[in-house]
Amino acid sequence: MNRMDATLSHGMGKVKAIKARLSGLVGVFKTLAEQHGEVTMLLERAKASNEKFVQLWPTIRRELLSHEKAELREVYPMLRTREATRPLAQEHDLEAQEMEQLIAAIDELPVAAPERAEVYQRLVTAVTEHAREEEGEIFPRAQEAIGKAQAEALEATFLAAKKQIAQSI
């Protein structure tokens, strides 16, 4: 990833974090929204050319997988324990599975193949819709269910899990 991509990604992440904070999200939910912004920018940048895709795909892949796996390990189990958020966690699991399938399909296709571009666009759409749903519906309801103190405490365990998972990808 070059400096421009990193700067744009970081900047979009900060915009999402500010928006999340202004809507009342704190801790892990603010961090998750920030990460959504970062990876969304990279996803868009990678559509510019096959060369840009090749340059950014390893980072995008690692960020998406480590984000989702850390959510599944640290955030969503807590939401499964509460009746009000259990259906949200179940829906998230299906979306995470779809995202992993799309990533696997992209990994198997040649970069220049038209099918790769089509599957990649499906991934971009899925991630964008997933982030919008989480930030607009799931995170506010989840924070209400677990409380701001727990959302703050969960941030450190999520980040540690994400780092550990990213190193293994």
Salt bridges, closest charged atoms under 4 A:
ASP5 OD1 - ARG45 NE 2.68
ASP5 OD2 - LYS52 NZ 2.74
GLU34 OE2 - LYS14 NZ 2.89
GLU44 OE1 - LYS47 NZ 2.98
GLU63 OE1 - LYS162 NZ 2.63
GLU68 OE1 - HIS92 NE2 2.84
GLU68 OE2 - HIS130 NE2 3.22
GLU71 OE2 - HIS67 NE2 3.44
GLU71 OE1 - HIS92 NE2 2.80
ASP93 OD1 - ARG80 NH2 2.56
ASP93 OD1 - HIS92 ND1 3.92
GLU95 OE1 - HIS130 ND1 2.46
GLU100 OE1 - LYS69 NZ 3.69
ASP107 OD2 - ARG61 NE 2.67
GLU134 OE1 - HIS36 NE2 2.86
GLU134 OE2 - HIS92 NE2 3.48
GLU134 OE2 - HIS130 NE2 3.33
GLU135 OE1 - LYS16 NZ 2.78
GLU135 OE2 - HIS36 ND1 2.64
GLU137 OE2 - ARG141 NH1 3.24
